[in-house]
Amino acid sequence: MTMMLPSILTQVDELVQPEIRAALERIDERTRLVAGYQLGYWDATGAPTGRGGKGLRPALALLSARAAGQPVERGLPAAVAVELVHNFSLLHDDVIDGDLERRHRPTAWAAFGVGPAILAGDALLGLADEVLCAAPDVDVNRGLSTLHTAVRRLIAGQAADVEFENRADVTLDECLAMARDKTAALLACSATLGAVVCGAPPAVVDGLDRYGERLGLAFQLVDDLLGIWGEPAVTGKPVLSDLRARKKSVPVVRALGVDGPAATRLAELYASPGDLSAADLALAANLIEETGARDWTEKQADRLLTEALAELDQLGEVGSAAGADVPGVHADLVAIAHFMTGRDY
């Protein structure tokens, strides 16, 4: 089922994207070309190509400002910062993984080289701090602390992901912890940062954090499913891309931990030298399904989504008592959650 885009994303286009483009003007021309390419603003020659990505993380930041009882404009610095950090992570992630395609076109490092892509990522991370520090009437210290904690966790998750490539004994608990750091930490930051910089009460920030953490992990599980069974037209990546790269994603690690011939054969495929053939990749996907790991992952994603939405229900009562406007943004936060965990495969 294809999910409808929540209306808050229109405000991301109207409010956040111009602010990001303005921030890019602060960096040198060479690096700006790569950064703007990554963000989807222009092609490798600098010719305009339209808007950037869907803007889910900045949308959450804007909504968290509204949840704190403030207008979305107060959350703009937070929204810009989380989108810049997200793209910093994607630039480095594509280099580390050697991915050649993202969003239906060459990755930044494939288009410009490894060095320029890494530098562009570094520039975006620095810009995120600048945007928060330059914002008027916000709690800069709390905002930077929240953002930096998320970045630290994101890097820890990426480091674990890299380590897993050379290990055959990765446990499911380790894999889930990696996903919480690599993906859920920034989603939770996105869902709280607007409220944080607006000085929201701790109870409101904590509730939004729990919502974002659960939503982030559900989102990663769905992404893991799409990395195996997703349609390239939807994901922007080749079919069975995660299996081709022998990624230790959650469905794979769950399957490898199940007793039986299917798990044994999957382990043999993952340990075999050389590239996996198309037949090998199709077999690996079937073996994962045979172990029940696909169904298990889907159910875990559904459970986490339910828990995230339950956090919003509880937060509505807490927020109202604290003078926040959580009920006023409840429908938008629910819509974002359903959109982010919708599956097109």
Beta strands, then each sheet from edge to edge (+ up, - down):
strand 1: 101-102
strand 2: 105-106
sheet 1: 1+ 2-
end
